[in-house]
């Protein structure tokens, strides 16, 4: 059976990449060009992503990232913080970490958006990026103990805020 092409279905699939960001998928992105082609606005997408759920987002113009038409990069702060901790040595060597968890998360997202990493040049960093996007080519999706670590970080942050 031949399934007809559907621009609407393709758009939903790409938008799912950013709206599925959470405990098991620390990062996602969608091209600004695709968002605009769907009749949406990148700032609206950013606002929707940042409502609750400990997600954040960056809107980058084409001149600021390696995506045609710019992009919206979404991330789950706690999930990405745990992910960064797992790859801390690799990320330090690449110069991708900041002085704190907050600056490290911000720096990681922006580095992923702006730096091209080739697998043959730095396989560990390439894997780190792939896993941040929950790319199935790099180990199984995040489940179990990793999710428990993220929930523990979230609980500790809430307790400190009280």
C-alpha positions in Angstrom: 0.0 0.0 0.0 1.3 3.4 -0.9 0.8 6.1 1.7 0.4 9.6 0.3 2.8 12.3 1.5 1.4 14.5 4.2 3.1 17.8 5.1 0.9 18.0 8.1 2.0 14.6 9.4 5.6 15.4 8.8 5.2 18.7 10.7 3.6 16.9 13.6 6.5 14.4 13.7 9.1 17.1 13.8 7.2 19.1 16.5 7.0 15.9 18.5 10.8 15.9 18.7 10.7 19.0 20.9 7.5 18.3 22.8 8.6 14.8 23.7 11.6 16.3 25.6 11.5 15.1 29.2 13.0 12.5 31.6 13.9 10.0 28.8 14.7 12.5 26.1 16.8 15.4 27.4 17.0 17.4 24.2 15.2 17.9 20.9 15.0 20.5 18.1 12.9 21.6 15.3 13.8 23.8 12.3 12.5 27.3 12.4 11.7 26.9 8.7 9.5 23.9 9.4 7.7 25.8 12.2 7.0 28.8 9.9 5.9 26.5 7.0 3.4 25.0 9.4 2.0 28.5 10.0 3.3 28.7 13.5 5.7 31.1 15.3 9.0 30.0 16.9 8.3 32.2 20.0 5.0 30.5 20.5 6.7 27.1 20.3 9.3 28.3 22.8 6.6 29.6 25.2 4.6 26.4 25.0 7.8 24.4 25.7 8.7 26.4 28.8 5.3 26.1 30.5 6.0 23.9 33.6 7.7 20.5 33.2 11.2 22.0 33.8 11.8 22.4 30.1 13.6 25.3 28.6 14.2 26.4 25.0 16.4 28.5 22.8 15.4 30.1 19.5 18.4 30.5 17.3 18.5 32.3 13.9 20.2 30.5 11.0 23.3 32.6 11.5 23.6 31.3 15.1 23.3 27.6 14.4 23.8 25.0 11.8 20.2 24.5 10.8 18.7 26.1 7.7 16.1 28.7 8.7 17.2 28.6 12.4 15.9 26.3 15.0 14.1 25.9 18.4 16.2 23.7 20.7 14.3 22.3 23.7 15.8 20.7 26.8 14.7 19.2 30.1 17.0 20.8 32.6 17.3 18.0 35.2 17.5 15.2 32.6 20.2 17.1 30.7 22.1 17.9 34.0 22.2 14.2 34.8 23.3 13.4 31.2 26.0 16.0 31.3 27.3 14.5 34.6 27.6 11.1 32.9 29.8 12.6 30.2 31.6 15.2 32.4 35.2 14.2 31.4 34.4 14.2 27.7 32.6 17.5 27.9 35.4 19.2 30.0 38.0 18.2 27.4 35.8 19.6 24.6 35.4 22.9 26.6 31.6 22.5 26.7 31.0 22.8 30.5 30.5 25.9 32.6 31.2 26.7 36.2 27.7 25.5 37.4 25.0 23.1 36.4 22.9 25.9 35.0 25.8 27.3 32.9 26.8 23.8 31.8 23.3 23.0 30.6 23.1 26.3 28.7 26.6 25.9 27.3 25.9 22.3 26.2 22.7 23.2 24.4 24.4 26.1 22.6 27.4 24.0 21.7 25.3 21.3 20.2 23.5 23.9 18.2 26.6 25.6 16.9 29.5 23.1 16.8 29.6 20.3 14.2 31.0 17.1 15.7 32.0 14.3 13.5 31.9 10.7 14.9 35.4 9.9 13.5 36.9 12.9 15.2 35.4 12.5 18.7 33.3 9.3 19.0 32.6 9.8 22.7 31.3 13.4 22.2 29.3 12.3 19.2 27.7 9.6 21.4 27.0 12.1 24.1 25.1 14.3 21.7 23.2 11.4 20.2 22.1 10.2 23.6 21.0 13.7 24.6 18.5 13.5 21.7 17.6 9.9 22.7 18.9 8.6 19.3 18.4 4.9 19.4 21.7 4.2 17.6 23.4 5.0 20.9 22.5 2.5 23.6 18.9 1.9 24.7 16.6 4.8 25.6 16.9 6.1 29.1 14.9 4.1 31.6 15.2 2.9 35.2 18.1 4.1 37.3 18.7 7.2 35.1 15.1 8.3 35.6 15.4 7.7 39.3 18.5 9.9 39.4 16.7 12.7 37.5 13.7 12.5 39.9 16.0 12.6 42.9 17.7 15.8 41.5 14.2 17.3 40.9 13.1 16.4 44.5 16.2 17.9 46.0 15.8 21.2 44.1 12.2 21.5 45.2 13.2 20.8 48.8 15.9 23.4 48.7 13.4 25.9 47.3 11.1 25.6 50.2 
